[in-house]
Amino acid sequence: MPSNSTLSLLKQYFTTVKNLRVYLSEILDVDSGDLVRDWAVSGSPDEPDSETYLNLINTSYVAFNTPEAQERNVKFKIYPPMIYMAEVRSHIVKMIKMTVMNPFFR
């Protein structure tokens, strides 16, 4: 997590300084109970890298000088992934096993 001096420095140069988690929760345009929003803002508990993702959004900051953008309520739509990383990993492992078992590749 950034030190108080880092935050103080950011606040000297920017009118708005927010934690990335807070910023994401404000700009993502989905219903409050939506799983996609929950994943984007808090990390998916099913993903092995969720602790790393949580660390990223909890220790990163967004700083900007355009409070009018916030006043306009700019929102970004988010969508569920077309495929989850667990599926990609599973497919890769399956392909590696098929390759290793194939006598053509020995």
Steps between C-alpha positions, in 0.01 A plus 500: 500500500636846416644697783333812634769706329410341164134584549588851614712551191222376271252730673731798441487447124152358446159616617370144538689199634312174549576142582466290182230282660290807583557649156394179323187471710406854398561476126372151417142506376329184620243414763638501855437129557643392167766228511702667225524821700583305815779320314639817347498689827591228748657216303355158445548260790510214249804630318844409639633851437221677687730585792741666259215683328362614835845624596521694174166678538550565870849647470469693174371852466337704226574872494350759267418867464162472334229500764249597230539150352374361829215749504387378156469150647711339229441125520655208317309185422673177587420156376581154625806345336435287194723235655651473847872447557428165667354378170803628306738325742299180480508505120876564495567213741280272290688596182838444669392156621378408151830615352710308754296183451518521121780272373555736205653757740734261679 
